[in-house]
Amino acid sequence: MKFLAFALVFFGAHCGPDRVQGGSQTLVPFIIIPCSTGSRLEGMLTDKKTAYAWCPRNSDGWFNMYLPAPEDLLPPHVYCVAENLELFYNASSGVYSSFPGVQVRVPDYGNTSAVEYLTPPDKEPLYHNLINMLVSLGYERGVNLRAAPYDWRLGANAFNDSFAQLKSLIEETYAINGNTSSSFTATASAGPTFTSS
């Protein structure tokens, strides 16, 4: 992990004359596109249609859908978690949608909080160690260290549907970092999907 962070910063910061300003080197902005199941998902239930009597139909606001509390991963509650994450596919429109009565969002797009830990607060670390390493080298969360989390349930369609959002994040990062191009990491299935978008 330390070598990866060093390589990203060292080689990124030493690529081309535009990386040197006023005799000092600047850090190349870095955007993390997480792997499948690598983005935290939040859900809200509103009169959810459920097949299980013990599953809640409503929630008091947004809650962490993946990964929930450990007790929610045991029967019978694990069926509620699976039902909340379930997708329906409309063959005529080619569109996926959540279970009726379930809204899903990816929190804090552009910042690293949705990819550092899968379960708040500070449980199930994912990219936290890499992000802390980059911060120790001078990166700043939300400025030159960004993330593009996505609803991984949608597979490749997640990038197709949110390409405008990703494009906007790249342009915003470019602007707030003095018109400096960004480097990316797109791990696992995010890599080929990102490069084909």
Disulfide bonds with the S-S distance in Angstrom:
Cys55-Cys80 2.01
